[in-house]
Amino acid sequence: MITPASGKSSGLSLKVCGMQQPGNMIQISEIEPDYMGFIFYEKSPRYFKDDLPEISSKIKKAGVFVNETAENILEKIENYSLNAIQLHGDETAEFCKDLKTDLQKLGNTPELIKVFSVGDDFNFQEIKAYEGIVDYFLFDTKGVLRGGNGEEFDWDILKNYPSNTPFFLSGGIGPEHGRAISNLKSHFLKIGKPGLLYAVDVNSKFELKPGLKKIKELKEFKTQINS
């Protein structure tokens, strides 16, 4: 189990999700995000099925799955040398526990991230069963699509976050959200839990088109959220 103390004390990790084009990946790798996300969900316009180019070993490769079998997840880990697994479907705590056991059998255990879609009626009781099983939670906006809705939720709900499991912030995050993210980061600093807001996950708001990311905007955003 990864604890907040093992994360960054003041800076935020950056995950650029929905990577698709090899040349674009190489450009993004020069910015040195902490994670690159690859979506292995066929219904997504950012579905990834190609070979990966050589990117820095400092960047963690995260595979995004939606209600996938453990067998197929393990196959993708082997084929793409994934460092993190993001579960974006209706995966139960029991499924996550069994998958975690399978992951621990690997030489270098990938991180396990469970996504929760947040709407006006979201209840943090939903995450309770996953405590002690997954390494991180990820909070995204509840919408029609499994991610990629391009809309943010009310981040103030996270100020009442009851868990000690660090989390990723996602959902319609764009270049204009740098200050709001810094304010949320300051909240957790003030209450003595700086590592809880562990990372920011960006996707559609930094694209020219699905799967093709804007380099300049991402570089500036990375600097802004850690200034």
FIDRENRO-275433 format. One line per field, with one value per residue (C-alpha): residue number from 1; x, z, y. Coordinates in steps of 0.5 Angstrom, whole numbers. Each point is the difference from the previous one (the first is absolute). Example, Ala and Ser with C-alpha at 12.3 -4.5 7.8 and 13.67 -1.06 7.14 Angstrom:
REM residues 2
segu: 1, 2
east: 25, 2
up: 16, -2
north: -9, 7
END
This chain:
REM residues 227
segu: 1, 2, 3, 4, 5, 6, 7, 8, 9, 10, 11, 12, 13, 14, 15, 16, 17, 18, 19, 20, 21, 22, 23, 24, 25, 26, 27, 28, 29, 30, 31, 32, 33, 34, 35, 36, 37, 38, 39, 40, 41, 42, 43, 44, 45, 46, 47, 48, 49, 50, 51, 52, 53, 54, 55, 56, 57, 58, 59, 60, 61, 62, 63, 64, 65, 66, 67, 68, 69, 70, 71, 72, 73, 74, 75, 76, 77, 78, 79, 80, 81, 82, 83, 84, 85, 86, 87, 88, 89, 90, 91, 92, 93, 94, 95, 96, 97, 98, 99, 100, 101, 102, 103, 104, 105, 106, 107, 108, 109, 110, 111, 112, 113, 114, 115, 116, 117, 118, 119, 120, 121, 122, 123, 124, 125, 126, 127, 128, 129, 130, 131, 132, 133, 134, 135, 136, 137, 138, 139, 140, 141, 142, 143, 144, 145, 146, 147, 148, 149, 150, 151, 152, 153, 154, 155, 156, 157, 158, 159, 160, 161, 162, 163, 164, 165, 166, 167, 168, 169, 170, 171, 172, 173, 174, 175, 176, 177, 178, 179, 180, 181, 182, 183, 184, 185, 186, 187, 188, 189, 190, 191, 192, 193, 194, 195, 196, 197, 198, 199, 200, 201, 202, 203, 204, 205, 206, 207, 208, 209, 210, 211, 212, 213, 214, 215, 216, 217, 218, 219, 220, 221, 222, 223, 224, 225, 226, 227
east: 0, 3, -1, 0, 6, 4, -3, 2, 0, -2, 0, -5, 1, -3, -3, -1, -6, -2, 6, 0, 5, 7, 3, -4, 2, 7, -1, -4, 5, 5, -5, 1, -7, 0, -5, -2, -7, -2, -7, -1, -8, -2, -6, 4, 2, 7, 1, 7, 2, 7, 7, 3, 6, 6, -2, 4, 0, -1, -7, -5, -5, -7, -5, -7, -5, -8, -3, 6, 2, 6, 3, -1, 3, 6, 1, 1, 4, 5, -1, 1, 4, -5, 2, -7, -7, -6, -7, -6, -6, -4, 5, -1, 4, 1, 2, 5, 3, 1, 3, 5, 2, 1, 4, 4, 3, 3, 7, -1, -7, -4, -4, -8, -4, -8, -4, -7, -4, -3, -6, -5, -2, 7, 1, 7, -2, 0, 8, 0, 0, 6, 5, 6, -1, 2, 6, -4, -7, -2, -6, -3, -6, -6, -3, -2, 6, 5, 5, 1, -6, 4, -4, 3, -4, -1, 7, -2, -3, 8, 1, -4, 4, 0, 5, 8, 0, 4, -5, 1, -5, -3, -6, 0, 7, 3, 5, -5, 0, 7, -2, -6, 5, 5, -6, -2, 7, 1, -6, 3, 7, -4, -3, 7, -2, 4, 1, -8, -1, 6, -1, -4, -3, -1, -2, -5, 1, 7, -2, 0, -4, -1, 7, 4, 2, 3, 7, 1, -7, 2, 7, -3, -5, 5, 4, -6, -3, 7, 2
up: 0, -2, 5, -1, 4, -6, -5, -2, 6, -3, -8, -4, -4, -7, -5, -7, -2, -7, -3, -7, -5, 0, -2, 5, 6, -2, 1, 6, 3, -1, 5, 5, 3, 5, -3, -7, -1, -5, -1, -1, -1, -7, 0, 2, -6, 3, 0, 0, -4, -3, 2, 5, -2, 4, 6, 6, 6, 5, -3, 3, -6, 3, -4, 1, 0, 0, 3, -3, 2, 5, -6, -5, 5, 2, -8, -1, 6, -3, -8, 2, 7, 3, 7, 2, -1, 0, 1, -3, 0, 5, 3, 7, 6, 0, -7, 1, 6, -4, -6, 6, 2, -8, 0, 6, -4, -5, 1, 0, 3, -4, 4, 0, -1, 1, -3, 3, -4, 4, -1, 5, 4, 1, 6, 3, 3, -7, 1, 6, -2, -4, 5, 1, -6, -6, 1, -3, -1, -6, 0, -7, -2, 0, -8, -6, -2, 4, 1, -5, 1, 1, 6, 7, 6, 6, 3, 7, 2, 0, 6, 4, -2, 5, -2, 1, -7, -5, -6, -7, -2, -7, -4, -5, 2, -4, -1, 4, 6, 3, 5, 3, 0, 4, 5, 1, 1, 5, 4, 1, 2, 5, 3, 1, -6, -6, -3, -1, -6, -4, -7, -5, -6, -7, -7, -4, 2, -3, -7, -7, -1, 4, 1, -2, 6, 0, 2, 2, 4, 4, 1, 3, 4, 3, 2, 3, 4, 4, 0
north: 0, 7, 5, 8, 0, -3, 5, 7, 4, 6, -1, -4, -5, 1, -6, 1, -5, -2, 0, -3, 3, -3, 7, 4, -5, 2, 7, -1, -4, 6, 4, -6, -1, -5, -5, -1, -3, -5, -2, -7, 0, -1, 5, 6, 5, -1, -7, -2, -7, 2, -1, 5, 4, 1, 5, 1, -5, 5, 1, -5, -3, -1, -5, 2, -5, -1, -6, -4, -7, -1, -5, 6, 5, -4, -1, 7, 1, -5, 3, 7, 0, 4, 3, 1, -2, 4, -3, 5, -5, -4, -4, -2, 0, -8, 1, 5, -4, -6, 4, 3, -7, -2, 7, -2, -6, 4, 2, 8, 0, 6, 5, -1, 6, -1, 6, 2, 5, 6, 3, 4, -6, -3, -3, -2, -6, -3, 0, -4, -7, 2, 3, -4, -4, 6, 4, 6, 3, 4, 5, 2, 3, -4, 0, -4, -2, -4, 5, 6, 4, 6, 3, 1, -2, 5, -1, 3, -7, -3, 5, -5, -6, -5, -5, 0, -3, 5, 2, 2, 6, -1, 3, 5, 3, 6, 5, 5, -5, 2, 4, -4, -6, 4, 2, -7, -2, 6, -3, -7, 4, 4, -6, -4, -5, 2, -6, -2, 4, -4, 1, 4, -4, 4, -2, 3, 7, 0, -3, 2, -6, -6, -3, 5, 5, 7, 1, 7, 0, -6, 2, 7, -4, -4, 6, 3, -5, -1, 7
END
